[in-house]
């Protein structure tokens, strides 16, 4: 199953990406991640939603990115929301071997994992929440100050 690449944010040597599929087939599917040459550490997660608007300007997802300079305990990113029933989805990537990483209480975590190669660890995670116009801020709490990249998109309902 091929996904459409939506965009990415980079910072502090980290990258967070979002891709999507319009009108996907029902049931479960396999997602394969293909890395560019030279990439060593990555994490990936997936989430699906029903009742998403499938066409027109409603597919113009909101987008914003926050980068971890200076180091931060509470990475956050704000997106513009036009209606209360829109869903905001975020993705975070941090460099750490030991720190905890928890989304704000208003967000639901849907994935979190890590990888380690030659002593370098990347942690990644994703969360979602319903929006409240005009703006929503997605926030994560880290156990120690850290470099990070955080990206969020808005999904508009049908």
N, C-alpha and C positions, 0 to 999 in steps of 0.2 A: 504494500500500500504506500503510495507516494504522497508526501505532505508538501504543502506550499510553504516556502520559507517566508516568514513575515519580517524578521529583522533581528538585530542583535545590539548589545551594548558591551563595550569593552572598558576596562580600567584596571590599573594595578596588576597587569598581567593576567587578568581573568576575563571571561566572556560568558554572557548569558544570552540565549537565543530563544525565539518562539517560532513555531511553525504550526500550520493548521490544515484541516481538510474540510471542504464544504460537502454537505450531504453524504457523509460516509456510509458505507454499508453497515447494516445492523450486525451485532455480534462482536466477538473479540477479534483482534488482529495483532500482528507482529510488527513492531517498529524496529528497524535496523538503523544504527547510527554509523555513518561513514565519516571518519576523521581525515582532516587534511594532513599531508606529510609533515612530520615533525611534532605533531601534537602527541603528548604522552598521557596526561592525566585529564579525565573528564568524568562527569556524572550526568545522568539523564533521567528524566521522569516524564510521565504522560498523564493526561486527564481528558475526559470527554464530557460534553454537555449536550443535552437535547433542547429543542426549542430555540435554536440560534437562528437569527435572520440570515438567509442564504444569499442575499443579493444586494446590489446597489450600494449607496453610500453607507448603509448600515454595517458594511464590512470594513469600514475605515476604523480600525482599532485605535484606541488611544495609546499613546506611547510616551514613556519617559524613562530616563535612566539616572542612576545615582552611582557615583564611583567613590571608592574608599580612600580618598586622600583629603584630609588627614585620616589616620586610623580612627575607627568609630566603634562604639558599643551598640549603637542603635541605628543601623542603616535604614533609610526610609526613602520612599519615592512617592510623588503625588501625581495623580492622573486626573484629567477632566472627565466628569461623568454627566450625561445629559438627562438620565432618568433613574429613579430609585430601583428599578428591577434589572439594571445592567450588572454584569459580573466582572470583577477585576481579578486577573490572574497575574501572579508575579513569579519570577525566578531569580534566585540569588546564588552566587558562587563566591566562596571565601577560601583563603589559604590558611590552613590550620591543621595541626595534628592532634590537638586536644580540646579545642573550644566547643562549647555547646552553641546551638543555633536554634532559636525558637521564634515562631511568628507571633505577632500581637494576638491578644485574646479575641479580637474581632475577626480574625482570619482563621480559615481551616487549612491545616497543613495537609497536602495530598501526596507529597513525596519528599524524601530526604535520604541521601546516601553519600558515600565518599569513596575515594580511590587513593592509592599511594604507590608511587614508583620512585625508587632510589631516594627515599627519605623526604619526598615532597608530596604533601597531601592536599587534595582539593575536596571541599565539601560543597554540595549543592542541595538546594531545596526549592520547593514551590508551595504556594498557598493561594487561596481564593477567598473572596467575600463579595457580598452584594454591595452595590454602590449607593451613595446618597449624593444627589446633585448639590453643588456643582463640582466638588472635588473630593477625592478619597486618597488618603495617605496609607500606603502599605509599609509596615514597620516590622523589623526583625530585631531580636535581642541576642547579642553574642556574649559568650562567657568571658571573653577577653577582647581588647581592641584588636582590630584585624583589618587587612586589606580585603576589599569586596567589590563586586559589581551587582547591582540590583536593577531589574527591568520589569515593568508592568504593562499590561495591555487591558483594554476594556472590550468585553464581548457583549454585543447588543442582541437582545431577544427578538424572536419573531413577532 
